[in-house]
Amino acid sequence: MGKLRSRIAETGSKTNMKKTTIELTEEQYFFLKEKALELQKQNQNASIASIIRDLIEKDRQGWNQRKASGAQKLR
């Protein structure tokens, strides 16, 4: 319980945390891992998991933007 409390103190509250589960093929997983390893060389303090999470979030944002711009073109 102490770890949870310290984690909540770091993040501010439970509402700031989110958990996402995605399914990847082996090919996708190895691509993400290789990209994350390259990026980790630039930022020694970052973990592989946090880098992969950032890559996925950036891709998701780009996908949402492309989706929104595609919907505008249809109007």
Rosetta blueprint (number, residue, H / E / L):
1 M L
2 G H
3 K H
4 L H
5 R H
6 S H
7 R H
8 I H
9 A H
10 E H
11 T H
12 G L
13 S L
14 K H
15 T H
16 N H
17 M L
18 K L
19 K L
20 T L
21 T L
22 I L
23 E L
24 L L
25 T L
26 E H
27 E H
28 Q H
29 Y H
30 F H
31 F H
32 L H
33 K H
34 E H
35 K H
36 A H
37 L H
38 E H
39 L H
40 Q H
41 K H
42 Q H
43 N L
44 Q L
45 N L
46 A L
47 S L
48 I H
49 A H
50 S H
51 I H
52 I H
53 R H
54 D H
55 L H
56 I H
57 E H
58 K H
59 D H
60 R H
61 Q H
62 G H
63 W H
64 N H
65 Q H
66 R H
67 K H
68 A H
69 S H
70 G H
71 A H
72 Q H
73 K H
74 L H
75 R L
